[in-house]
Amino acid sequence: MDKKKLINWIIAIIVAIVYLTVSIVFKSWAYSWLIWVVYAIYRFIVK
């Protein structure tokens, strides 16, 4: 696995952990989708 793919996997895992943490701690599943939107925009720009 090359370095870029590894970094992408690490970022995806961190985003998932942050998503779950925010959702569980603040009990705001409805608003936590914003984390995924930010991640999707980041992926679009980086690609």
C-alpha positions in Angstrom: 0.0 0.0 0.0 1.5 3.3 -1.0 1.8 6.3 1.3 -1.1 8.3 -0.1 -3.5 5.4 0.3 -2.4 4.8 3.8 -2.9 8.5 4.7 -6.4 8.4 3.1 -7.3 5.4 5.2 -6.0 7.0 8.4 -8.0 10.2 7.7 -11.1 8.1 7.0 -10.8 6.2 10.3 -10.2 9.4 12.2 -13.3 11.0 10.6 -15.3 7.9 11.6 -14.1 8.0 15.2 -14.8 11.8 15.5 -18.3 11.2 13.9 -19.1 8.5 16.5 -17.7 10.5 19.4 -19.6 13.7 18.5 -22.8 11.7 17.9 -22.7 9.8 21.1 -21.4 12.5 23.4 -23.7 15.2 22.2 -26.5 12.9 21.2 -26.9 14.9 18.0 -27.1 12.3 15.2 -29.1 14.7 13.1 -26.3 17.3 12.9 -23.3 15.1 12.9 -23.8 14.4 9.2 -22.0 17.8 8.7 -18.8 16.0 9.6 -19.3 13.7 6.6 -20.1 16.7 4.3 -16.8 18.4 5.3 -14.9 15.1 4.7 -16.6 14.6 1.3 -15.6 18.2 0.3 -12.0 17.6 1.5 -11.8 14.4 -0.5 -13.2 16.2 -3.6 -10.6 19.0 -3.3 -7.7 16.6 -2.6 -8.5 14.3 -5.4 
